[in-house]
Amino acid sequence: MRIAIVTGASSGIGQAAARRLAADGYAVTAVGRDSAALERVCREIEAAGGHATSLVADVTAADAPEAILSRALGPDSDGLDALVNAAGIIASGSVDATTDQGWDTMMDVNVRTPFRLIRAAADALARRRGAVVNVSSVAGTRAFPGLAAYCVSKAAVDQLTRVAALDFAPKGVRVNAVNPGVVVTNLHRRGGMDEARYAEFLDRARTTHPLGRPGQPEEIADLIAFLVSPASGWITGETIAIDGGRHLTCLR
């Protein structure tokens, strides 16, 4: 059976990716911080005939990569087929308003965590010629005011994707990223938006995204599933916009 690891699987894009990969026949290790949400999604996957196990973990912890791989692979596994780095955070703040601690926290979760997990999983991925998908953002390719640390972190994820793609290509391991626009998840709420502001934010997405609406997590999961499948076997190092055309627009 194919084996997949999905971080950030307790909500949003990560949870949708875990569901989609399980539906595609992967045994999924769903990693996140919300134990109740992880258990719920794993029960639902199992009830639908899929295979999933949960791991409650702080992905920034020193031993997190080893703990995640140990849970996903077990003693008898011969490798890893898919790694989806979907764990991430967002916070507002201009360059002059961003503290050292805020900057470091953003880089730790959004950049250092996927870097360390990719590095730790390299051999397991190589044994099965597996694939990595990093969840980046339109903010990795376009600059937005008031999101200094977030934009820089996602630009770093994009460059990490390209460098890792070259480093691991000789091993047959592919590395790509998806760059969503606004997607209806809990990300912005957890980043400090109250319900009223979030409702306004989603309403504004109808004008800032040429297709006239925000995205859904399942749409991003569909692209992730393609990027870890044999159908994308000659694609690596790509940062793929999936944002309703948002990256094509100028500031409004």
Long-range contacts (C-beta under 8 A, 24 or more apart in sequence): 1-25, 1-26, 1-27, 1-51, 2-26, 2-27, 2-81, 2-82, 2-128, 3-27, 3-29, 3-72, 3-73, 3-77, 3-79, 3-80, 3-81, 3-82, 3-128, 4-28, 4-29, 4-72, 4-80, 4-81, 4-82, 4-83, 4-84, 4-228, 5-29, 5-31, 5-68, 5-69, 5-72, 5-80, 5-82, 5-83, 5-84, 5-117, 5-121, 6-30, 6-31, 6-84, 6-86, 7-31, 7-32, 7-59, 7-68, 7-84, 7-85, 7-86, 7-87, 7-113, 7-114, 7-117, 8-32, 8-59, 8-85, 8-86, 8-87, 8-88, 8-135, 9-38, 9-41, 9-54, 9-86, 10-34, 10-37, 10-38, 10-41, 11-37, 11-185, 11-186, 12-86, 12-183, 12-185, 12-186, 12-187, 12-217, 13-86, 13-135, 13-180, 13-183, 13-185, 13-217, 13-220, 13-221, 13-224, 14-84, 14-86, 14-87, 14-135, 15-41, 15-217, 16-216, 16-217, 16-218, 16-220, 16-221, 17-84, 17-86, 17-220, 17-221, 17-224, 17-225, 18-45, 18-52, 19-44, 19-45, 19-221, 20-218, 20-221, 20-222, 20-224, 20-225, 21-82, 21-84, 21-221, 21-224, 21-225, 21-228, 22-48, 22-50, 22-51, 22-52, 23-48, 23-50, 24-225, 24-229, 25-50, 26-51, 26-81, 26-82, 27-51, 27-52, 27-53, 28-52, 28-53, 29-53, 29-54, 29-55, 29-68, 29-71, 29-72, 30-54, 30-55, 31-55, 31-57, 31-59, 31-68, 31-87, 32-56, 32-57, 32-87, 33-57, 33-58, 59-87, 59-109, 59-113, 59-117, 60-108, 60-109, 60-112, 60-113, 64-113, 64-116, 64-117, 65-116, 65-117, 65-119, 65-120, 65-121, 66-120, 68-117, 68-120, 69-120, 69-121, 69-124, 73-124, 77-124, 78-127, 78-128, 79-124, 79-125, 79-126, 79-127, 79-128, 79-130, 80-121, 80-124, 80-125, 80-127, 80-128, 80-130, 81-125, 81-128, 81-130, 81-131, 81-228, 82-130, 82-131, 82-132, 82-133, 82-228, 83-117, 83-118, 83-121, 83-125, 83-130, 83-131, 83-132, 83-133, 84-132, 84-133, 84-135, 84-224, 84-228, 85-113, 85-114, 85-117, 85-118, 85-132, 85-133, 85-134, 85-135, 86-135, 87-113, 87-114, 88-135, 88-187, 89-187, 89-190, 89-191, 90-147, 90-150, 90-187, 90-188, 90-190, 90-191, 91-149, 91-150, 91-191, 91-192, 92-146, 92-147, 92-191, 92-192, 93-146, 93-147, 93-148, 93-149, 94-145, 94-146, 94-148, 95-148, 98-148, 98-149, 102-149, 103-149, 106-149, 106-150, 106-152, 106-153, 107-149, 107-152, 107-153, 107-156, 110-150, 110-153, 110-154, 110-156, 110-157, 111-153, 111-156, 111-157, 111-160, 114-157, 114-160, 115-160, 118-160, 118-164, 118-175, 122-168, 122-171, 122-173, 125-168, 125-171, 125-173, 126-168, 126-171, 126-172, 126-173, 129-171, 129-172, 129-173, 130-173, 130-174, 130-228, 131-173, 131-174, 131-175, 131-176, 131-227, 131-228, 131-232, 132-161, 132-164, 132-173, 132-174, 132-175, 132-176, 133-175, 133-176, 133-177, 133-178, 133-224, 133-227, 133-228, 134-160, 134-161, 134-175, 134-176, 134-177, 134-178, 135-177, 135-178, 135-180, 135-220, 135-224, 136-161, 136-177, 136-178, 136-179, 136-180, 136-239, 137-179, 137-180, 137-181, 138-179, 138-180, 138-181, 138-241, 138-243, 138-246, 138-247, 140-177, 140-179, 140-239, 141-179, 141-239, 141-241, 141-247, 142-246, 142-247, 154-179, 158-239, 161-237, 161-238, 161-239, 162-237, 162-239, 165-236, 165-237, 166-237, 169-236, 174-227, 174-232, 174-233, 174-235, 174-236, 175-236, 175-237, 176-227, 176-232, 176-235, 176-236, 176-237, 176-238, 176-239, 176-240, 177-238, 177-239, 177-240, 178-220, 178-223, 178-224, 178-227, 178-239, 178-240, 178-242, 179-239, 179-240, 179-241, 179-242, 179-243, 179-247, 180-215, 180-220, 180-242, 180-243, 181-205, 181-208, 181-209, 181-214, 181-215, 181-241, 181-242, 181-243, 181-244, 181-246, 181-247, 182-208, 182-209, 182-214, 182-215, 182-243, 182-246, 183-214, 183-215, 183-216, 183-217, 183-219, 183-220, 184-214, 184-215, 184-216, 184-217, 185-217, 207-252, 208-246, 208-249, 208-252, 209-243, 209-244, 209-245, 209-246, 210-244, 210-245, 210-246, 210-248, 210-249, 211-244, 211-245, 212-244, 213-244, 214-244, 215-242, 215-243, 215-244
